[in-house]
Amino acid sequence: MKEKTIEQTFEELDQIIEKLEASETSLEEAFACYEAGMKLVKSCGEKIDKVEKQMIILQGGAEDGDA
């Protein structure tokens, strides 16, 4: 299974938010949406951390090459 991109994760979060904001969403469905959303937020945070670490490594490599 291919991993979702950060953009795809944000799109899915937007859909969950729309469901949570809908007045016809039951309490049980709202809890399920909340749980799914929190998993997506955690996943997205991990992906962003990974990209930040890669950028730091690349910046460090660029600085070493300049010296």
N, C-alpha and C positions, 0 to 999 in steps of 0.2 A: 504494500500500500504506500503510495506516494505521500510524503509529508506536506501539509498545507503551508502555503506561503503566509507571511505576516498579513498581507493584504486580504487573503481569503479568510483568515481568522478574524480580522476586523469586520469583514462583511457578515460573517456568521454572528458575531457579537451584535451588530446592528439589527439583524433579524430577531435575535433573542430579546433585545431591548424593546423592539416594536411589539413583540408578543406580551412582554411584561406590562407595557403601557396600555394594552388593549383591555377595555373594561370587561370583556366577556371571558377573560382567562380565569380559570378556576384556581383556587389556592394550591391544589396539588400540582397543577400544571406550572404555576408560577414557581413553586419550589424546585421542580425539575428543571425549569429554564434557568433559575438562579444557579443551581449546581452545575449545569452544563456551561453556563457563562463563566463561572469562577474557574473551571478547568481550562477554558479557552484563554482566560486572562493569565493564568499561571503559565500555560504553554507559550503564549506570546511573550511574556516577560523573560522566559528562558531563551527564546529565540533572539530577542533584542540583546540580552546579556552576551550571548555567543557572538553576535555581530560586533558588539562593542569591544570584546576581547580581541577579535580578529583585527579590528581597526587599530587598536593599541599596538599589537604585534607588528602590523604593517608600518605604522608610524615610527616605531622603534627601529625597524629595519631601514627605513628611509633615512633616519637621523644617523645611523651607523655608517651608511654609505656616503654621507656628506662629509664625515670627519676625515 
